[in-house]
């Protein structure tokens, strides 16, 4: 197993290099920069702006800027935000945990909803319950995330007022107290539930299909002919095999939630890295944009590695060595 992990990590190195080049090039080809908004500012002439660009290294040759950026990344320096006038690492640390909490809550609620529905649909396929679950799957699959999130915010936030409409906690609460943490969970519920209800599609479909397919296999028919109780057949044979695709896609689910939270954080005014990403693009704060895209790309590669490792562990038939 360790040889497989080392080999996969070595493969990630050239992928990271290519990713860094693409991220840097995409940031450079975007129109304008962080100082473009000062052009029409009263009292600021063009020569002053050019001097600021020179001091910030914006006018350096592209390869010099790239090498300086990579040097900073290797030392844990993600650069400085031109807009916030703070190190990018500090900005990420202030918001990263909120995104982690939101992604973890969405993942937990997704499996909490999807696994029972997938098992029920697979076990009683072609029944009325199965048709209702499949119908729910079709509706959620066809519903755009931003429209569904806006609808949830309007109904449960503004109309019924069951949940707060923005933020991650009440600013009047004292940090590190029980009330503070409970309020963070309260602010987390509506965006997490909005994301989870739409994220259940893949898990339900995979689990349903795997259960239906496994039920038709010869070893299941043999177990039934021997008089093995149906409950034992499902717990020891069908479900154990059917959960393999779910385990395999766990890493992809994690990285997908991090990137998908951009829309949720923006709609629910939730202060995470997704909201920071959109703000940085609109403000042309490219040091923050490149750092966030790079972090997301690294998380995607790690998620892929995690999925491969999980699948090789849960399925003894796979020999990755």
N, C-alpha and C positions, 0 to 999 in steps of 0.2 A: 504493500500500500504506500509506504513512504517514497518508493521510487516513482510511483505514479504522481504523487503530490509534487515532488521535486521537478519532475519532467514538465508538469503543467505550469509550475511557477516560472521555469526557464522560458517556456513558450510565451508567457505573459510579458517578458521584458521587451522583445521587439514590438509587441502590440502596444505597449505603453509609449514607446518611442514614436510610432506612427500616430498614435492618438495625440500626443503632445504637439507634433508638427501640424496636424489637421486643426486642432483647437487654436493654435497660434495664428495659422493662416486665415481661418475664418474670422478671428477677431480683427485682424489687420485689414481685411477686405471690406469690413463693415464701414459705412460712411460716417465721417466725423470722428471725434474723439471726446474725451471728458472736458476739454476746454472749448469745444465748438460753441457752446451756449454763451460764452463770454464775448463773442464777436459783436453782438448788438447791445452789450452792457454799457451804459453811459460811464464815461471816465476811464475806460479801458481801451487803449489803442492796440493796433495789430502788432506793433513791435514788442509790446509788453507780453502779449500772448505768445509770440514766437520765442521770447526769452524763457517763458515758463515751460514751453514744450521742450526747449533744449535742456533745461535743468532737470526735467522729469525723464529725459531720455527718449521722448517720443520721436524726435528728429534723427535719432541714431539709425544707421543702416539696419535693415530687417534682420540680418543674420546676427548682428550684435545684440539687438533686442531679444532675439530668441535665446541666444547663449546666456545672456544675463538672467532671463526668466528661468531657464533650466537650472542655472547655478543657484538661484534663489530657492527653487523647488527642492533641490537636493539638500539644502540646508534648513528646510522647513519654513522658508520665507516665501509666502504667497504674494508678496507685494503690498502696496499701500493703496487704499481706496482714495481716488482723487476727489470724490464727492464727500465722503464721510471723514476724510482726513484721519483715518485710523488704519492700522494694519489689517489686511484682509483676514488673517487668521483670527484676530479678535472678533471681527464681525461674524465669522463662521461659528466660533465657539459660543457666541451669544444666542445664535439661532439654531444651531445644528441639533441640539437636544430636543427642541420642540418638534422638528421634523422627524427625529427618531421616535419620539413618543407617538406622534400621529401615525407614522407608518406601522409601528408595532400594534397600535390599537386597531388599525384597519385590518392588519393580517390576522389578529386574534378574532375579530368579529367576522371576518370572511370565512374562516374555517369553522367558527361556531355556527354559522348559518348554513354554509355550503355542505359540510360533511353529512349532517343528518338528512338534508334534502337529497343529496346525491345517493346516499344509501337507500333511502325510501324509494326514490325513483327507480333505482336499479333492481331492488328486490321485488317491487310490485309494478314492473314495467308493463305498459299498455293498459294500465288501470286508470281510473279517473284521477287519482292522486298524481300518478306519473304524468298525465297530460297537463295537469295544472302546473306542476313543477317545470315541465318543458316549456309551457307557455310563459311562465315567469322568466325563464332563461332567454327566450326570444325577445321579450320586451326589454329586459335589462341590457341585452346585447345591442339592441338597436337604439338605445337611449344615449345621447351624448352626455359625457360627464358634467360639462359646465351647465347644461340645461337642467339636468336632474339636481345638481347641487344648488342652483338658484331657486328651483322649486322647493326643495327642502328648507332652504333658508327663509323663503317667503312664508311658507306654511307654518313651520315649527318655530321659527325665530321671530317673525314680525306679527303674524296673525295670532297664533296660539300663545306665543311668548313663553314657550316651554324651555327654550335654550337661549343663551346669549348669542348675539349676532356678530360678535367680533372679539378679537384678542385671545390671549391664552390664559389670563387670570385677572382677577379684580386687583387693580393697582393699590387699593386701600388695605389689602390684607398684608399681614406681616409674613415675609418669606420664611421658609423652612418650618412652618407650623402645620398642624394637621388640617386646619381650615384652608390653608393655602394649597396644599396638595389635593384636597377634595375639590376645590374650586377649579384647579387645573384639569382634573378629570371631567368636571361638569362642562367646561369650555371645549373639551376634546370630543365629547360624545357626538354632537351633531355632524361635524365634518368627517369623523371616523365612520359613523354609520352611513353617511352619504357615499363615501368611497367604498365601503364594504359591500353594500347592497348591489353595486355594479360589478365589483370584483369577484363575485361568486360564480360568474358564468363558466369560466374555464374549469374550476374545481368540480362543480356539479356535473358538467358534461363529461369530463374525464372519468370521474368516479362512477357515474351511471353506466357509461359504455363499458368500462372495465368489469363491473359486476355482471352485466348482462353477458359479456363475452366469456367470463370465467365460469358462469353457471352452466354453459354449454360444453365445457371441456370434459374429457373422458374420466379424469380422476374424481370429478364431482359426481358424475353419474355412478361411478363405482362406490363412492362413499354412501350415496343414497341407497344403492342396492344392498349394502351391508347393514342397513338400518341405523346409520349414524344420525343422531338428532339434527334437525335442520339448523337449530341455533348454533350447534357446535360446528357444522359445516360452514356457516357464514363467518363465525369468529375465527376459526382456525385455518380455513382454506381460502374462501372467497375474498374476505376483506383484507387478509394479509397480502394477497397478490394484487388486489385492486388498489391498494394504497401506494404501490410503487411509483406510478406516474406523479402522484401528489408530492411524494418525497423528492422526486427528481426535479420538479419544477419549483421547489421551495426557494432556491437561490434566485431564480428569475423573478419570482413573486416579490422578494425583498427589494431588489433593484428597481423593479417596475413601480413599486409603491413610492419609492423615493422620487423618481422622476414624475410620476403621476400626481404627486401632492402639490405640484406647482399650481395647478388650477384650483385645487381645493383651498390652498393657503391664500390665494388671491381673492377668491370669492368670499371666504369666511374671515378675511382680514386676520389670518392666523400668522403670527410672526415667526416663520420658519425660513429655511434657505430657498424654498420655492418662491416665496413672495420677494425675497431679496434678489433673486435671479431676474425676475420681471422688472423690478425697479432699476436694477443695474443696467439692463438692456436699454430701457427708455432714457436713462441718464447718461448712456455711453460710458459707463464706468467699467472699462474693459478688463482692468486688473481683477475685478470681482467676478466678471463673467467668465473669463478664462479659468480662474481658480475653481469656480463652481462646476463648469463643464468637465474639467479635469477630475475633480473629486467624484462626480457622477460616473464618469467613464471608468475610473479605478474601481468604484463600487460594483459596476456591471461586470467587470472582469473577475472580481472576487466572488460575486454571486454565481457566475458560471462555474468557477472552480468548486464552490461549495455544492452546487447541484451535482457535479460529477462525483464528488467524494461521497455525498449522501447516497446516491444511487448505487455506487459500488459497495457501500456498506450494507444497505438493506436488501440487496438482491445478490445472494451467493452464487447465482448462475453466471454473473458477469465477472470476467477475469480481466481486469484492467492491466495486470502486470504483463 
